[in-house]
Amino acid sequence: MLPECRIADDPYTIPKYDITVDDMDDCIEELRGFHEQFHDCFLRSEPRENLFYYMVGQLSPLERKSIEPMALNIENAKVRAMQYFISDVRWDEKQILSKYCSMVKADMGEPDGVLIFDESGIVKKGKESAGVARQYCGNIGKVENCQVGVYVGYASRHGYCLLGSRLFVPEIWFSDEYAERRKRCRFPTDLEFKTKPQLAAELLREIAESGEIPFRYVVADTIYGNSPEFRKAVESISNVTYLVAMPYDTQCWLRRPLTVKKQYQYGGELKTKRVLETTEKAPIRFDTFAKSLNDFFWYRRKVSVDQRSDRI
């Protein structure tokens, strides 16, 4: 039976995970097989082992998944060794991501795949974590002390997964007041402030330039849809369609308006800008245009549901 938000001839089926207790017997071996794919991304056996312990810890039912509680609950794991692995050990991140993308492409890659951009926040109690600050946290729906990351996911008719992320570092972190914190968090000296849409545009360009992930569509919410820089990054990629949310009071024309060049003096220099022809009609708001459409052209589609709070 299809849920009400789907139609019978919809070509995209909802992936079903019919997992039973018996399926879990070989779960650890499946995880070892996945871990083995990244064997040559580490120079020594110790970091390889600690990566496996870290993966086990992240999949565990522990409420707090910081290093110490994970290490104490995993056989043969050691707190200091895992902490050193996370904070100091170097690995070939580029190779890891390349291998991961190859696995994604093999398992669920399709020419009409979808890239999904969004941010997510993690509530923090202290002030020492990289990029932590009082900012909007989508997970709890309010401003709170938290870290925020920009993420890109991938979806096709075969499944969905995360592809990459960037830590959003608030502008205040680049002030002189935060110089010591930046040093303790080992921020690169050339790191500059970037907005969330700028970080998303970086991720998009990296995925497109690598050519490892096939996709045709890009979707994002208002933060990215309202950014000319993000939209320009999408439009620079050929044969890609993007669907982004924009504020309801955004003004638009139903056809490209006529414009003329106008010269003016500014700071002693002659500059040029484009202005509307005097005969052109004023733009209209998105919500005004939407209300003018006949009901025949509308249909309701439920995108996702949070079962805990029945929020769309």
N, C-alpha and C positions, 0 to 999 in steps of 0.2 A: 504494500500500500504506500503510495506517495504522500508526503506531507502536503498540506494545503498550499504551501508556497511554491510547489512544483507543478508542472503540467505533464500530462502523460507522454507527450512526444519530445520532452526536453532531452537533448542529446547528452547532457551532463548528468551522470548518475552520482548519487551520494555514496562515497566510499564506505563500505561496511566492514567492521572489525569484529568478526565472530570468534572472540578469544575465549577459550575454556581453561579450566585449571590445568588440564594436561598440557596445553600449549606452553605453560609457564615453566615446565620442567627443563626445557632446553633453552630458556631465555638467556642464562648466563653464557652459554656457548655461542649463542647468536651475537651477544654483545662482544665476546672475545673475537669473533670473526670480523665484526665491524671495526674493532680496535686494531686488528692486524693490518687493515688496509693502510694505516698511517705509520707503519713500522719504520720506514726509511725517512720520516720527517724529523726523527730524533737521532742524535749522535750516540747516545748512551742508553743502556737498558733501564737505568733508574728512572729517568723521566718518562719512559714508555710505561713502566709499571705504575707510576704515580698518575699518569693520565687515565689508566684503566680504573684505579681506585676512585679517582675524581668522578668518572662517568658513573660508576656504581653508586657513589654517594648521591649524585644528582637524581638518580632514578629510585632512590630509597624513599621510604615513607617518613623520614625524619622531618620534623617541623622546621628546624633551623638547619639550613644546608650551608653553613660556613665550614671552613676546613676542620676545625677541632672536633665538632660533633660527628662529622662524617668519618674522619680518621679513627675515632674511638669506636665506631660501630662497624668497621670493615676489617675483616681478618687480614693480618699482616701489614696493614697500613700504619704509617707513623706520622704523627702530627707535624713534627719539624720538617720531615722530608717533603710532605705534601705542601706545606707553607712555602718552603724554598722553591718547589716546583712552580707554584703559581707566581711567586714574586720575582724570582731571579733567573730561572732557567730559560734559555733562548731556544726557540724552535723555528722551523721553516713555515711560517704562517701562510705565505703565498702558496707553497706546495700543498699544505693541508687544505686550504680553500679550493684549490684546483682539483684535488682528488675528490673532495666532497661534491663539488659541482658536477664532476663526471659521474658520480654515483646517482645524483639527482636526475641528471639527463637520462641515464640508462633506465632508471626505475619509473620516472614519470614525465620525462621531457616530451613536449609536443610543440609543433610550430605555432599553435594558437594558445600557448600558455599565458598566464597572467602574472605580472609582477605587482605586489601589493605593498604600498608604503604606509607606515604608521609609526607612532611613537608609543612608548610605554614607560611608566615610572615605577620605581622600587623605593618604598618608604625606608628611610634611614633615621636612626636615633642620634648618631654623632655628627661631627663636622669634618672628619678627616678623610672620608672616602672621596675619591677623585670625582670632581664635578658636582658634589652634593651641595644643595642650596634649597631655600624655600621657593618652590615653584609648583606649577600645576601638575598634579599626579593623576593621570587618567584612571588608574586602578581603583582609586578611592573617590574620584570625582571632586577633588578640592585641592587647594594649595596646601602643601605640606613639605617638610624637610625630606628631600628625596633625590635620587639619581634618575635621570631620564635618558633613554636611548632611542635612537631612530633605527627602525628595523625594516628590512625588505623580505617579504615572503614570496613564495612561488606556488601557484596552483594550476592544476590541469585536471582533466577528467580522471586521471589515475591517482590523484592524491594531492597533498599540500605539505609544505615544509618551510622552514626559515632558510634564507640564503646568506644574509649578512647583517651587520649592525654597525652603528657609530655611537659613541658616547657623546651626548650633548653637554658641552661645558658652558655654563652660564657666563655672560660677559663679565660679571663681577670677579670671576676667577682670574681674569687677565689684568687686574689692577695691582698696584704696588702692595696693597694690603695683603694680597694672597700670594705674594712671591715665595714665601717660605713653604706654604702648602703645596704650591706647584712643584717645588724642589723635592719635597718629601714624597709626593705622588709620582715623581720621575717623569713629569711632562716633558716632551721634547722642547728645546729652547726656541724652536721656530714655530711652535704651535700657535695658531691664530684663532680668534673667535669666529665661529661660523653658525649661522642660523640653522634651524632644523631643515628647512627646504634646501639649503646649500649642502648639508650633509646627505640628504636624500639624492640630490642631483649627482653628487660624487659617487654614491653607491650605484646609481643607474648607469653612469658612464662606464664604470669599471666592469659591470656585468655585460654591457653592450660591446665594449672593446675586446673583452676576453673571447666572446663568441662561443662560450661553453654552454650557455643556457638559452634554449630557443624560447622566444616569447613574441606575442603579437599585441598584447594589451597591457596597459599600465593603469592602475586605479589608486586613488588616494583621497584623503578627506580635505576639508577646507584649508587647513594650514598650508598644504602643498598646492592645492588647486588655486589658491589666491596669490601664489608666488610666481611672478613673471619669470624668475630665474629657473624654477623647477619646470614650468611649462616649456620654456625655451629648450631645456635639456632634453625633454621628451621629443619635442618637434624636430630636433636635430637628428633623430634616429629614423631612418626610412622605414616605411611599411609598418608603423606602429600606431595604434589607436589608443588614445588615453581618455579615461572617464574619471573626472575629478569633481568633488563637491566645491561649490563656491557660495559666498554669502547671498542670501535672498535679495539684498538691496543692491547687488551689483547691477550696473547699468550696461545696456547693450543696444546694438542696432540689429534689425532682422536682415539687413543687407549692408555691405560695406559702404560707408558714407563717403561722399566726395570731399576731398580736402585740397587745400592750396598751401603753397609755401609762403611763409611770411618772415621777413627779415626784421631784426631789431638790434639795438645797441645794448650791450651789457659789459660793464667793466672796461669800456673803451674798445671793445671788440664787436665786430659785426657777426651776429649769430642768425641761424635759421631754424624755424620750427614749423610744424604742420598744424594748420587750424581748419576747422570745419567751414565749408561753404556756407554763406549766410542763408542759402535757400534750403539747407538740410534741416530735417526734423530733429527734435531733441531725442536723446536716447530714452529707453524705457527700462524699468527695473525688472529683474528676473521674475519676482512674484507677481507683478502686474501682467507680464506676458503669460505666465502659467495660468492665471485665473481667466485669461481670455480664451484659452483653448477649450474646445468642446470636450465633454467627458468621454467621448468615443476614443480619443487619442491617449487616454490614461489607463494604466493598469497598475495594480499594487503587487510588489514583489518583496517578500520577506528575505532579508539577506542573512541574518544570523540571530540567534536568541540566546541570552544568558539564562539558563534554566533555573539558576538560584534566585534571580530577581525578576524574571519575565521581562527583561529589557531587550529592546531590539537594538 
